[in-house]
Amino acid sequence: QNSPLVQRKMAEGIFGAISLKGRLPVSVHAQFPVNSGMDMASLGRLGYSIPERVGMVSEFLSDVDTLVQQGLDSLMYPGAQVLIARRGKVVYNKTFGSATGNEGDTLTSDHLYDLASLTKILATLPLIMKMEEEGSIGLSSTFQELIPEYAESDLKDVTVLKALSHYGRLPSWIAFYLDTLNKKGQPSSSFYRSQPMEGYSIKVSDGLYLTDAYKDSIYNRIGRQELKSNRYRYSDVAYYVFKKYIEDTYGSSLDKLSQDFLYKRLGASKTTYNPLEKFSREIIVPSEVDNYYRHRVVQGYVHDMGAAMQGGVGGHAGLFSNANDVAKIMQMYLQGGYYGGERFLRARTVERFNKCYFCHKEVRRGVGFDKPQLKLHGPTCGCVSPKSFGHSGFTGTYTWADPEAELVYVFLSNRTYPSATNRLLVKSELRTRIQQVIYDSLID
């Protein structure tokens, strides 16, 4: 059944005005599904085209402009980047608004956003998937196998599969930072120094360095957690465990591992943890005016407090990027682990993780990936295929890919600036309303 928007566009005669001739040839590249639309010369890299060449209607996509502008006018966010790709071709890549809401802070496609929980599927998950291929982790592996110190804890029998599916009975999150504040709500001198010195090398933000000993405190506290009721509960906690296991296994940091395994080879040159080490502050959008922990504008440092206390490198948060780079990683997944002439993951690995194992328990999540809702409301427009997958982020980010429609959609914003209490974007469901428009634009 066509949506009201489709019905309106059909009444306007849009379909009749479009020539369907001259479409891109269907790929015959052996690496891809027959209907992938990739040409062999591209080696599976994203290219650029016009909507009509990939079975979409340009005039429909103009409604995306309208919706994003409505978000700006309603003060849902200072600015946003929106990208849409189909059949390996970017057909829409625009920026709106500014970095801060001030007219002088012009936003470009090169600006970097704090991706928040998109980090889970763009940094930690691909490494877990690779480790699963190598046999160094399994979906049935338990937390006590990953971290032997947890052998006597409540967490000992939590499996990788359940944890990644957010069905592991773990707490949603732990506010580690609260225990490090003094009675005035300021960072306590018992835990912090204003400059790096021996034993205080974890940089939380400008002029704020956390004691190195706190790393062990984080994992000790996780180990003391009690399991919650046996139901769906979205949780960041498992990604602390996965980060530690990944780093211990490879003897290297998560940021370096993800850079070497994925971003460098993929050509995702704007994707990084701790972006101030590589980019100027001016092209990194601020995420909040923090008046509860760091007491400054958070810009170039991760917004998430737990990731900040890990030196900006969290398994659940910390990654910065732009819409174009996010689309490259999602396209790699869409192509079964292949991109730019390189195979990053086996197709069957991507398929194994892009699966809902607990739908019968009313848990929609895949293994790390978010999946379409099982009921009326959820993380998508309800118009996507069951094979689709993606994730959203606290700072106002969202990405979704659909193998059946051959679509990649990226929406990046800093809705948390100047204050994370601004939930207008979330309440409006604007990101999924845009998604509906994208699907309404499809003509084949």
Steps between C-alpha positions, in 0.01 A plus 500: 500500500642836396557764766312834478814660358522243221130546425547875479802472272318252275211743476748764388601274215863470601535137400372565149753775445805283566684306237620165630743457213874515538523345846831369625565137401453231760834376631638162411793532739539163671557665840153648512138387483363506147279801574760714674535758224878523540708536186820298488728801451390654828631205704204557728580859588228759542459722197269787412196513279153651468194343664331398177795286397455284810123477499412801715302819446690827543190701583415266784844554650441875505265424788807393698621862475167617635504265797860576598427872475196454721730338755728803489211744527363305797840515673542122503871543415740774383588317179503165326660291226273270300615240249302253291653234275340230290660222300842629595431853380468806722199693373457744788769653720415832662576710804253722683536770761822558688725342758366705791186678380698817431492620140876538482565133581449368150453126486663293225504135404851481646387584852533217750226389736515307825332178386416383855359144490560462127847417634362162600438385142772705328797420725447224757267272305715458187792394720283252687377363168859457381596331826203265464629404155845437647357289782620725783145576610169322450138598539478243779811633679425616853623806684708286734679364194562854375604638837606224745463741794124478447492124573343557842273787395134510399621574147694178458246318282388793285569401139628714216181429307271616778714801589519625140126439464435710813342197663779430748326642810770767534431847644434769240799711600715593796565865588867449587574873495271580795733325744786724390333833578540695822214638712477804273451282192847578368765242398666399826872554554507144631451379143603782265786734418497807279799379300651163417741356753614161617197291584259751340516451125134437403393818320129560557496850349713813487664544839351187653702181549366194679708267717621193310381284789140569412509258208503207743224664703273502196540127439478414869174687527360325191593168659298588811179560305196285561307368203161657437169340408508274196366739238619735228714778643722715282844508664838664445666287766582200278708723273739579783557125530545456125745791482717346772493157340583634154792705632633219718478252213686714248722690741397828344245775556151494350556825312816373331348161423188645338711749306732233364238234434229715351527875452840523327424216261149625438609855420299635795755773569264715709414221745694496824500503876642811668470716187701791642810287450443519122263787424451862597233578756321720247376207291372300800149593607452554875270255677399677821565781744579267790404646839502175701838330445760673286349848540590620153392470138561142389656531156746251357462279807245222530172606655439169681643522851604135527688513171662827607629325812666246270699770326236551232517142375192302596354185356158662517588862410787722397505478121479818290425512129302664223204365302710394204729275706211348693340414167817322386496270801129431465548428129773252592249317718237525228741332260560210732831623644653611169601854400753670279646177366563359847316244705476607861255235618343189357148541371376222725648678803305817423189287451554319832526826693218669307244265647241527775554200728248602766208634299289227660578669832393837357863613476542655156878550513748322279850411619622855553282645226165656571217346298152611396228519764285199576199714589358831382771737620875457498829609347381520137215635291350152489554502124836320497565133429559245778858461371577867565721613787652807658534696823431836660714718726426714804648815345243494218656258252338221299591264220310218332573261214259274314633214283166448327453864401880541460479819704733676743368794700709717736376785721752680721416784737608642833154523655672503843645849436472714698314265736440125500161565660374604156310190390294662224674296229425175681138587575433618143622173343643725228779259406257221420256738330785585265553128455136463395548769234804312368298182460212691346744617234574147377348406166668163448 
